[in-house]
């Protein structure tokens, strides 16, 4: 009986560990982008989200502008996502998400932004 319970507990622990370290899927990345980013950057990434009005103090970055996005390395984007706009001398309207998003979610967002601009960015 004890052996059976130990096996079940070990199996459940293995499943939980796998779920905690499993990479974030594309659909999860879409959900994260829609919830945290699209409010300002828009669903298509053009900087035209529903929170952006004529009174908005700064225009959110247009992720579809390949010329501008190619100036950024993946590390640059990750830094701004994690630490907010002021960390890169950008808008204080861009909040830091480092205590909210996991590393995998941030990496997924960076990849997603590269698909929006259809660009690779500068080499670090």
N, CA, C and O atoms as a GROMACS GRO file, in nm:
protein
  496
    1UNK      N    1   0.082  -0.120   0.000
    1UNK     CA    2   0.000   0.000   0.000
    1UNK      C    3   0.087   0.126   0.000
    1UNK      O    4   0.059   0.220  -0.074
    2UNK      N    5   0.193   0.129   0.084
    2UNK     CA    6   0.282   0.244   0.090
    2UNK      C    7   0.354   0.261  -0.043
    2UNK      O    8   0.373   0.374  -0.089
    3UNK      N    9   0.395   0.150  -0.106
    3UNK     CA   10   0.464   0.154  -0.234
    3UNK      C   11   0.374   0.216  -0.341
    3UNK      O   12   0.421   0.294  -0.424
    4UNK      N   13   0.246   0.182  -0.339
    4UNK     CA   14   0.151   0.233  -0.436
    4UNK      C   15   0.135   0.385  -0.420
    4UNK      O   16   0.134   0.457  -0.520
    5UNK      N   17   0.122   0.434  -0.296
    5UNK     CA   18   0.108   0.577  -0.271
    5UNK      C   19   0.234   0.652  -0.311
    5UNK      O   20   0.226   0.761  -0.368
    6UNK      N   21   0.351   0.594  -0.284
    6UNK     CA   22   0.479   0.658  -0.320
    6UNK      C   23   0.489   0.670  -0.471
    6UNK      O   24   0.534   0.773  -0.522
    7UNK      N   25   0.448   0.568  -0.543
    7UNK     CA   26   0.452   0.570  -0.689
    7UNK      C   27   0.358   0.677  -0.744
    7UNK      O   28   0.395   0.748  -0.837
    8UNK      N   29   0.240   0.688  -0.688
    8UNK     CA   30   0.143   0.788  -0.733
    8UNK      C   31   0.196   0.929  -0.705
    8UNK      O   32   0.187   1.016  -0.792
    9UNK      N   33   0.249   0.952  -0.587
    9UNK     CA   34   0.304   1.084  -0.551
    9UNK      C   35   0.421   1.119  -0.642
    9UNK      O   36   0.430   1.232  -0.690
   10UNK      N   37   0.509   1.023  -0.667
   10UNK     CA   38   0.624   1.047  -0.754
   10UNK      C   39   0.578   1.079  -0.896
   10UNK      O   40   0.633   1.167  -0.961
   11UNK      N   41   0.478   1.008  -0.943
   11UNK     CA   42   0.424   1.033  -1.077
   11UNK      C   43   0.362   1.172  -1.088
   11UNK      O   44   0.385   1.243  -1.186
   12UNK      N   45   0.285   1.210  -0.988
   12UNK     CA   46   0.225   1.344  -0.987
   12UNK      C   47   0.331   1.453  -0.980
   12UNK      O   48   0.319   1.555  -1.046
   13UNK      N   49   0.434   1.431  -0.902
   13UNK     CA   50   0.543   1.529  -0.891
   13UNK      C   51   0.612   1.546  -1.026
   13UNK      O   52   0.646   1.657  -1.065
   14UNK      N   53   0.632   1.435  -1.096
   14UNK     CA   54   0.692   1.442  -1.229
   14UNK      C   55   0.608   1.520  -1.327
   14UNK      O   56   0.661   1.600  -1.404
   15UNK      N   57   0.479   1.499  -1.325
   15UNK     CA   58   0.387   1.572  -1.414
   15UNK      C   59   0.390   1.722  -1.381
   15UNK      O   60   0.397   1.805  -1.471
   16UNK      N   61   0.385   1.755  -1.254
   16UNK     CA   62   0.387   1.896  -1.212
   16UNK      C   63   0.518   1.961  -1.255
   16UNK      O   64   0.516   2.073  -1.306
   17UNK      N   65   0.630   1.895  -1.235
   17UNK     CA   66   0.760   1.951  -1.276
   17UNK      C   67   0.763   1.975  -1.426
   17UNK      O   68   0.812   2.078  -1.471
   18UNK      N   69   0.710   1.880  -1.503
   18UNK     CA   70   0.707   1.897  -1.649
   18UNK      C   71   0.623   2.019  -1.686
   18UNK      O   72   0.663   2.097  -1.773
   19UNK      N   73   0.510   2.035  -1.624
   19UNK     CA   74   0.424   2.150  -1.654
   19UNK      C   75   0.492   2.282  -1.618
   19UNK      O   76   0.474   2.382  -1.688
   20UNK      N   77   0.568   2.284  -1.510
   20UNK     CA   78   0.633   2.407  -1.467
   20UNK      C   79   0.749   2.447  -1.557
   20UNK      O   80   0.778   2.566  -1.568
   21UNK      N   81   0.815   2.353  -1.622
   21UNK     CA   82   0.930   2.387  -1.706
   21UNK      C   83   0.901   2.371  -1.854
   21UNK      O   84   0.989   2.395  -1.936
   22UNK      N   85   0.780   2.333  -1.890
   22UNK     CA   86   0.744   2.317  -2.031
   22UNK      C   87   0.746   2.452  -2.100
   22UNK      O   88   0.705   2.552  -2.042
   23UNK      N   89   0.795   2.457  -2.225
   23UNK     CA   90   0.796   2.584  -2.296
   23UNK      C   91   0.655   2.636  -2.319
   23UNK      O   92   0.559   2.560  -2.326
   24UNK      N   93   0.644   2.766  -2.330
   24UNK     CA   94   0.515   2.830  -2.352
   24UNK      C   95   0.477   2.809  -2.498
   24UNK      O   96   0.557   2.836  -2.588
   25UNK      N   97   0.356   2.763  -2.522
   25UNK     CA   98   0.312   2.738  -2.659
   25UNK      C   99   0.275   2.868  -2.728
   25UNK      O  100   0.259   2.973  -2.665
   26UNK      N  101   0.261   2.859  -2.861
   26UNK     CA  102   0.224   2.977  -2.940
   26UNK      C  103   0.089   3.032  -2.895
   26UNK      O  104   0.070   3.153  -2.890
   27UNK      N  105  -0.004   2.943  -2.863
   27UNK     CA  106  -0.137   2.991  -2.821
   27UNK      C  107  -0.128   3.060  -2.685
   27UNK      O  108  -0.199   3.158  -2.660
   28UNK      N  109  -0.040   3.010  -2.597
   28UNK     CA  110  -0.020   3.077  -2.468
   28UNK      C  111   0.041   3.215  -2.489
   28UNK      O  112   0.002   3.311  -2.423
   29UNK      N  113   0.136   3.224  -2.581
   29UNK     CA  114   0.200   3.352  -2.611
   29UNK      C  115   0.095   3.451  -2.663
   29UNK      O  116   0.096   3.568  -2.625
   30UNK      N  117   0.007   3.406  -2.749
   30UNK     CA  118  -0.100   3.491  -2.801
   30UNK      C  119  -0.187   3.543  -2.687
   30UNK      O  120  -0.224   3.660  -2.684
   31UNK      N  121  -0.219   3.455  -2.593
   31UNK     CA  122  -0.302   3.494  -2.479
   31UNK      C  123  -0.229   3.599  -2.394
   31UNK      O  124  -0.289   3.698  -2.354
   32UNK      N  125  -0.101   3.576  -2.368
   32UNK     CA  126  -0.022   3.672  -2.289
   32UNK      C  127  -0.015   3.805  -2.362
   32UNK      O  128  -0.035   3.910  -2.300
   33UNK      N  129   0.012   3.804  -2.493
   33UNK     CA  130   0.019   3.928  -2.571
   33UNK      C  131  -0.115   4.003  -2.565
   33UNK      O  132  -0.118   4.124  -2.539
   34UNK      N  133  -0.223   3.932  -2.588
   34UNK     CA  134  -0.356   3.996  -2.588
   34UNK      C  135  -0.387   4.059  -2.452
   34UNK      O  136  -0.444   4.168  -2.446
   35UNK      N  137  -0.349   3.992  -2.343
   35UNK     CA  138  -0.383   4.041  -2.210
   35UNK      C  139  -0.294   4.157  -2.167
   35UNK      O  140  -0.344   4.258  -2.116
   36UNK      N  141  -0.162   4.144  -2.187
   36UNK     CA  142  -0.068   4.244  -2.135
   36UNK      C  143  -0.025   4.350  -2.234
   36UNK      O  144   0.007   4.462  -2.194
   37UNK      N  145  -0.023   4.319  -2.362
   37UNK     CA  146   0.038   4.410  -2.459
   37UNK      C  147  -0.062   4.478  -2.551
   37UNK      O  148  -0.048   4.597  -2.583
   38UNK      N  149  -0.164   4.404  -2.594
   38UNK     CA  150  -0.255   4.456  -2.696
   38UNK      C  151  -0.336   4.576  -2.649
   38UNK      O  152  -0.387   4.651  -2.731
   39UNK      N  153  -0.348   4.595  -2.518
   39UNK     CA  154  -0.425   4.709  -2.469
   39UNK      C  155  -0.368   4.841  -2.520
   39UNK      O  156  -0.442   4.936  -2.546
   40UNK      N  157  -0.236   4.847  -2.535
   40UNK     CA  158  -0.171   4.968  -2.587
   40UNK      C  159  -0.116   4.947  -2.729
   40UNK      O  160  -0.127   5.036  -2.814
   41UNK      N  161  -0.056   4.832  -2.752
   41UNK     CA  162   0.010   4.808  -2.881
   41UNK      C  163  -0.085   4.756  -2.988
   41UNK      O  164  -0.047   4.751  -3.106
   42UNK      N  165  -0.206   4.717  -2.952
   42UNK     CA  166  -0.304   4.668  -3.049
   42UNK      C  167  -0.284   4.521  -3.081
   42UNK      O  168  -0.174   4.468  -3.066
   43UNK      N  169  -0.391   4.456  -3.124
   43UNK     CA  170  -0.385   4.313  -3.156
   43UNK      C  171  -0.284   4.286  -3.267
   43UNK      O  172  -0.214   4.184  -3.264
   44UNK      N  173  -0.276   4.376  -3.364
   44UNK     CA  174  -0.182   4.358  -3.474
   44UNK      C  175  -0.046   4.419  -3.449
   44UNK      O  176   0.043   4.408  -3.533
   45UNK      N  177  -0.029   4.484  -3.332
   45UNK     CA  178   0.100   4.540  -3.295
   45UNK      C  179   0.132   4.676  -3.354
   45UNK      O  180   0.248   4.717  -3.353
   46UNK      N  181   0.033   4.747  -3.404
   46UNK     CA  182   0.058   4.876  -3.470
   46UNK      C  183   0.058   4.996  -3.375
   46UNK      O  184   0.070   5.110  -3.420
   47UNK      N  185   0.044   4.972  -3.245
   47UNK     CA  186   0.042   5.082  -3.149
   47UNK      C  187  -0.094   5.150  -3.140
   47UNK      O  188  -0.104   5.266  -3.100
   48UNK      N  189  -0.197   5.077  -3.177
   48UNK     CA  190  -0.332   5.133  -3.183
   48UNK      C  191  -0.431   5.059  -3.094
   48UNK      O  192  -0.546   5.038  -3.133
   49UNK      N  193  -0.386   5.020  -2.975
   49UNK     CA  194  -0.472   4.946  -2.883
   49UNK      C  195  -0.585   5.030  -2.828
   49UNK      O  196  -0.584   5.153  -2.843
   50UNK      N  197  -0.684   4.968  -2.765
   50UNK     CA  198  -0.801   5.039  -2.715
   50UNK      C  199  -0.771   5.140  -2.604
   50UNK      O  200  -0.850   5.231  -2.582
   51UNK      N  201  -0.659   5.127  -2.534
   51UNK     CA  202  -0.624   5.224  -2.430
   51UNK      C  203  -0.564   5.352  -2.487
   51UNK      O  204  -0.553   5.452  -2.416
   52UNK      N  205  -0.526   5.350  -2.614
   52UNK     CA  206  -0.460   5.465  -2.676
   52UNK      C  207  -0.566   5.561  -2.729
   52UNK      O  208  -0.644   5.527  -2.818
   53UNK      N  209  -0.566   5.681  -2.673
   53UNK     CA  210  -0.659   5.784  -2.716
   53UNK      C  211  -0.579   5.905  -2.763
   53UNK      O  212  -0.456   5.904  -2.756
   54UNK      N  213  -0.647   6.006  -2.811
   54UNK     CA  214  -0.577   6.128  -2.856
   54UNK      C  215  -0.506   6.196  -2.740
   54UNK      O  216  -0.413   6.274  -2.761
   55UNK      N  217  -0.548   6.167  -2.616
   55UNK     CA  218  -0.485   6.226  -2.498
   55UNK      C  219  -0.371   6.140  -2.442
   55UNK      O  220  -0.308   6.178  -2.343
   56UNK      N  221  -0.344   6.027  -2.505
   56UNK     CA  222  -0.236   5.939  -2.459
   56UNK      C  223  -0.105   6.016  -2.474
   56UNK      O  224  -0.079   6.072  -2.581
   57UNK      N  225  -0.022   6.021  -2.370
   57UNK     CA  226   0.097   6.107  -2.371
   57UNK      C  227   0.207   6.065  -2.468
   57UNK      O  228   0.293   6.147  -2.502
   58UNK      N  229   0.206   5.941  -2.513
   58UNK     CA  230   0.311   5.893  -2.604
   58UNK      C  231   0.252   5.783  -2.691
   58UNK      O  232   0.165   5.708  -2.647
   59UNK      N  233   0.299   5.772  -2.813
   59UNK     CA  234   0.252   5.666  -2.901
   59UNK      C  235   0.324   5.536  -2.869
   59UNK      O  236   0.447   5.533  -2.866
   60UNK      N  237   0.250   5.428  -2.844
   60UNK     CA  238   0.315   5.299  -2.820
   60UNK      C  239   0.390   5.254  -2.946
   60UNK      O  240   0.353   5.289  -3.058
   61UNK      N  241   0.495   5.178  -2.925
   61UNK     CA  242   0.577   5.130  -3.038
   61UNK      C  243   0.491   5.050  -3.135
   61UNK      O  244   0.406   4.970  -3.096
   62UNK      N  245   0.516   5.074  -3.262
   62UNK     CA  246   0.452   5.000  -3.370
   62UNK      C  247   0.542   4.880  -3.400
   62UNK      O  248   0.648   4.896  -3.462
   63UNK      N  249   0.501   4.762  -3.359
   63UNK     CA  250   0.582   4.642  -3.376
   63UNK      C  251   0.587   4.595  -3.520
   63UNK      O  252   0.666   4.506  -3.552
   64UNK      N  253   0.505   4.651  -3.608
   64UNK     CA  254   0.506   4.610  -3.748
   64UNK      C  255   0.606   4.691  -3.831
   64UNK      O  256   0.627   4.661  -3.949
   65UNK      N  257   0.666   4.792  -3.772
   65UNK     CA  258   0.764   4.876  -3.842
   65UNK      C  259   0.901   4.807  -3.837
   65UNK      O  260   0.977   4.823  -3.742
   66UNK      N  261   0.930   4.730  -3.942
   66UNK     CA  262   1.053   4.650  -3.946
   66UNK      C  263   1.178   4.736  -3.934
   66UNK      O  264   1.275   4.695  -3.870
   67UNK      N  265   1.178   4.853  -3.995
   67UNK     CA  266   1.297   4.940  -3.989
   67UNK      C  267   1.330   4.977  -3.844
   67UNK      O  268   1.446   4.976  -3.804
   68UNK      N  269   1.229   5.010  -3.767
   68UNK     CA  270   1.251   5.046  -3.626
   68UNK      C  271   1.279   4.923  -3.540
   68UNK      O  272   1.366   4.927  -3.453
   69UNK      N  273   1.208   4.816  -3.565
   69UNK     CA  274   1.226   4.695  -3.485
   69UNK      C  275   1.362   4.630  -3.513
   69UNK      O  276   1.419   4.566  -3.424
   70UNK      N  277   1.415   4.647  -3.634
   70UNK     CA  278   1.546   4.591  -3.666
   70UNK      C  279   1.658   4.660  -3.588
   70UNK      O  280   1.769   4.607  -3.580
   71UNK      N  281   1.632   4.776  -3.532
   71UNK     CA  282   1.731   4.847  -3.451
   71UNK      C  283   1.746   4.784  -3.313
   71UNK      O  284   1.843   4.811  -3.242
   72UNK      N  285   1.650   4.701  -3.275
   72UNK     CA  286   1.647   4.642  -3.142
   72UNK      C  287   1.696   4.498  -3.145
   72UNK      O  288   1.660   4.422  -3.234
   73UNK      N  289   1.777   4.463  -3.047
   73UNK     CA  290   1.813   4.322  -3.030
   73UNK      C  291   1.704   4.255  -2.947
   73UNK      O  292   1.621   4.323  -2.886
   74UNK      N  293   1.705   4.124  -2.946
   74UNK     CA  294   1.610   4.052  -2.861
   74UNK      C  295   1.634   4.088  -2.715
   74UNK      O  296   1.539   4.099  -2.637
   75UNK      N  297   1.760   4.107  -2.677
   75UNK     CA  298   1.792   4.147  -2.539
   75UNK      C  299   1.734   4.284  -2.506
   75UNK      O  300   1.688   4.306  -2.394
   76UNK      N  301   1.735   4.376  -2.603
   76UNK     CA  302   1.675   4.509  -2.582
   76UNK      C  303   1.526   4.495  -2.551
   76UNK      O  304   1.476   4.555  -2.456
   77UNK      N  305   1.458   4.415  -2.631
   77UNK     CA  306   1.314   4.398  -2.612
   77UNK      C  307   1.284   4.330  -2.480
   77UNK      O  308   1.193   4.369  -2.407
   78UNK      N  309   1.362   4.227  -2.450
   78UNK     CA  310   1.342   4.154  -2.324
   78UNK      C  311   1.361   4.248  -2.205
   78UNK      O  312   1.284   4.243  -2.109
   79UNK      N  313   1.462   4.333  -2.211
   79UNK     CA  314   1.489   4.429  -2.104
   79UNK      C  315   1.369   4.522  -2.081
   79UNK      O  316   1.330   4.545  -1.967
   80UNK      N  317   1.312   4.574  -2.189
   80UNK     CA  318   1.199   4.666  -2.174
   80UNK      C  319   1.075   4.592  -2.121
   80UNK      O  320   1.001   4.646  -2.039
   81UNK      N  321   1.053   4.470  -2.168
   81UNK     CA  322   0.939   4.392  -2.118
   81UNK      C  323   0.956   4.367  -1.968
   81UNK      O  324   0.862   4.384  -1.891
   82UNK      N  325   1.074   4.326  -1.929
   82UNK     CA  326   1.099   4.292  -1.788
   82UNK      C  327   1.102   4.414  -1.697
   82UNK      O  328   1.044   4.412  -1.588
   83UNK      N  329   1.171   4.521  -1.740
   83UNK     CA  330   1.199   4.635  -1.651
   83UNK      C  331   1.123   4.763  -1.685
   83UNK      O  332   1.137   4.862  -1.613
   84UNK      N  333   1.043   4.763  -1.792
   84UNK     CA  334   0.963   4.880  -1.828
   84UNK      C  335   1.039   4.979  -1.914
   84UNK      O  336   1.160   4.971  -1.930
   85UNK      N  337   0.964   5.073  -1.967
   85UNK     CA  338   1.019   5.174  -2.057
   85UNK      C  339   1.133   5.256  -2.000
   85UNK      O  340   1.234   5.274  -2.067
   86UNK      N  341   1.120   5.306  -1.877
   86UNK     CA  342   1.226   5.391  -1.822
   86UNK      C  343   1.363   5.321  -1.814
   86UNK      O  344   1.466   5.388  -1.813
   87UNK      N  345   1.364   5.190  -1.809
   87UNK     CA  346   1.492   5.118  -1.801
   87UNK      C  347   1.575   5.135  -1.927
   87UNK      O  348   1.697   5.115  -1.926
   88UNK      N  349   1.509   5.172  -2.037
   88UNK     CA  350   1.578   5.192  -2.164
   88UNK      C  351   1.559   5.336  -2.213
   88UNK      O  352   1.566   5.362  -2.333
   89UNK      N  353   1.536   5.427  -2.121
   89UNK     CA  354   1.510   5.568  -2.154
   89UNK      C  355   1.392   5.583  -2.249
   89UNK      O  356   1.393   5.667  -2.339
   90UNK      N  357   1.292   5.500  -2.229
   90UNK     CA  358   1.168   5.506  -2.307
   90UNK      C  359   1.054   5.547  -2.215
   90UNK      O  360   1.075   5.580  -2.099
   91UNK      N  361   0.936   5.545  -2.267
   91UNK     CA  362   0.818   5.595  -2.197
   91UNK      C  363   0.790   5.526  -2.063
   91UNK      O  364   0.798   5.404  -2.053
   92UNK      N  365   0.759   5.607  -1.961
   92UNK     CA  366   0.716   5.549  -1.833
   92UNK      C  367   0.578   5.484  -1.842
   92UNK      O  368   0.533   5.418  -1.749
   93UNK      N  369   0.511   5.503  -1.955
   93UNK     CA  370   0.381   5.439  -1.975
   93UNK      C  371   0.397   5.288  -1.996
   93UNK      O  372   0.302   5.211  -1.975
   94UNK      N  373   0.518   5.244  -2.036
   94UNK     CA  374   0.544   5.102  -2.053
   94UNK      C  375   0.582   5.045  -1.918
   94UNK      O  376   0.691   5.073  -1.867
   95UNK      N  377   0.493   4.964  -1.858
   95UNK     CA  378   0.520   4.912  -1.724
   95UNK      C  379   0.619   4.796  -1.726
   95UNK      O  380   0.637   4.730  -1.829
   96UNK      N  381   0.682   4.770  -1.613
   96UNK     CA  382   0.769   4.652  -1.602
   96UNK      C  383   0.684   4.528  -1.577
   96UNK      O  384   0.593   4.530  -1.494
   97UNK      N  385   0.713   4.420  -1.648
   97UNK     CA  386   0.638   4.296  -1.632
   97UNK      C  387   0.724   4.186  -1.571
   97UNK      O  388   0.681   4.071  -1.567
   98UNK      N  389   0.844   4.219  -1.525
   98UNK     CA  390   0.936   4.119  -1.472
   98UNK      C  391   0.886   4.040  -1.353
   98UNK      O  392   0.927   3.926  -1.333
   99UNK      N  393   0.799   4.099  -1.274
   99UNK     CA  394   0.745   4.027  -1.158
   99UNK      C  395   0.611   3.961  -1.189
   99UNK      O  396   0.551   3.896  -1.103
  100UNK      N  397   0.564   3.979  -1.312
  100UNK     CA  398   0.436   3.925  -1.353
  100UNK      C  399   0.451   3.808  -1.450
  100UNK      O  400   0.383   3.706  -1.437
  101UNK      N  401   0.541   3.823  -1.546
  101UNK     CA  402   0.558   3.722  -1.650
  101UNK      C  403   0.677   3.631  -1.620
  101UNK      O  404   0.775   3.673  -1.558
  102UNK      N  405   0.667   3.507  -1.665
  102UNK     CA  406   0.779   3.414  -1.651
  102UNK      C  407   0.882   3.440  -1.760
  102UNK      O  408   0.852   3.508  -1.858
  103UNK      N  409   0.999   3.387  -1.743
  103UNK     CA  410   1.102   3.399  -1.846
  103UNK      C  411   1.057   3.340  -1.978
  103UNK      O  412   1.087   3.394  -2.084
  104UNK      N  413   0.986   3.227  -1.972
  104UNK     CA  414   0.937   3.163  -2.093
  104UNK      C  415   0.833   3.250  -2.163
  104UNK      O  416   0.830   3.257  -2.286
  105UNK      N  417   0.748   3.316  -2.085
  105UNK     CA  418   0.648   3.405  -2.145
  105UNK      C  419   0.715   3.524  -2.213
  105UNK      O  420   0.674   3.564  -2.322
  106UNK      N  421   0.817   3.579  -2.151
  106UNK     CA  422   0.890   3.693  -2.209
  106UNK      C  423   0.959   3.649  -2.338
  106UNK      O  424   0.954   3.719  -2.439
  107UNK      N  425   1.024   3.534  -2.335
  107UNK     CA  426   1.090   3.483  -2.456
  107UNK      C  427   0.988   3.462  -2.567
  107UNK      O  428   1.014   3.491  -2.683
  108UNK      N  429   0.871   3.410  -2.531
  108UNK     CA  430   0.764   3.391  -2.629
  108UNK      C  431   0.717   3.523  -2.688
  108UNK      O  432   0.690   3.532  -2.808
  109UNK      N  433   0.707   3.625  -2.604
  109UNK     CA  434   0.666   3.757  -2.653
  109UNK      C  435   0.768   3.814  -2.750
  109UNK      O  436   0.731   3.871  -2.853
  110UNK      N  437   0.895   3.800  -2.719
  110UNK     CA  438   1.000   3.851  -2.809
  110UNK      C  439   0.988   3.783  -2.945
  110UNK      O  440   0.997   3.849  -3.048
  111UNK      N  441   0.969   3.652  -2.946
  111UNK     CA  442   0.952   3.580  -3.073
  111UNK      C  443   0.827   3.628  -3.145
  111UNK      O  444   0.828   3.644  -3.267
  112UNK      N  445   0.720   3.651  -3.071
  112UNK     CA  446   0.596   3.699  -3.132
  112UNK      C  447   0.616   3.837  -3.194
  112UNK      O  448   0.566   3.863  -3.304
  113UNK      N  449   0.687   3.926  -3.125
  113UNK     CA  450   0.712   4.059  -3.180
  113UNK      C  451   0.792   4.050  -3.308
  113UNK      O  452   0.770   4.129  -3.400
  114UNK      N  453   0.884   3.956  -3.317
  114UNK     CA  454   0.961   3.936  -3.440
  114UNK      C  455   0.872   3.889  -3.554
  114UNK      O  456   0.898   3.920  -3.670
  115UNK      N  457   0.767   3.815  -3.523
  115UNK     CA  458   0.675   3.776  -3.630
  115UNK      C  459   0.591   3.894  -3.677
  115UNK      O  460   0.556   3.903  -3.794
  116UNK      N  461   0.559   3.985  -3.585
  116UNK     CA  462   0.480   4.103  -3.623
  116UNK      C  463   0.558   4.195  -3.717
  116UNK      O  464   0.501   4.253  -3.810
  117UNK      N  465   0.687   4.209  -3.693
  117UNK     CA  466   0.768   4.298  -3.777
  117UNK      C  467   0.831   4.223  -3.894
  117UNK      O  468   0.886   4.285  -3.984
  118UNK      N  469   0.823   4.091  -3.892
  118UNK     CA  470   0.886   4.010  -3.996
  118UNK      C  471   1.033   4.047  -4.008
  118UNK      O  472   1.085   4.068  -4.118
  119UNK      N  473   1.100   4.056  -3.893
  119UNK     CA  474   1.240   4.099  -3.891
  119UNK      C  475   1.319   4.020  -3.788
  119UNK      O  476   1.261   3.952  -3.703
  120UNK      N  477   1.450   4.028  -3.796
  120UNK     CA  478   1.536   3.953  -3.705
  120UNK      C  479   1.600   4.042  -3.598
  120UNK      O  480   1.645   3.990  -3.496
  121UNK      N  481   1.605   4.171  -3.618
  121UNK     CA  482   1.667   4.260  -3.520
  121UNK      C  483   1.817   4.262  -3.532
  121UNK      O  484   1.877   4.181  -3.603
  122UNK      N  485   1.878   4.355  -3.460
  122UNK     CA  486   2.024   4.367  -3.465
  122UNK      C  487   2.086   4.260  -3.378
  122UNK      O  488   2.026   4.212  -3.282
  123UNK      N  489   2.206   4.225  -3.412
  123UNK     CA  490   2.280   4.127  -3.333
  123UNK      C  491   2.333   4.196  -3.209
  123UNK      O  492   2.378   4.310  -3.215
  124UNK      N  493   2.328   4.128  -3.097
  124UNK     CA  494   2.371   4.185  -2.969
  124UNK      C  495   2.519   4.211  -2.967
  124UNK      O  496   2.572   4.259  -2.866
   0.00000   0.00000   0.00000
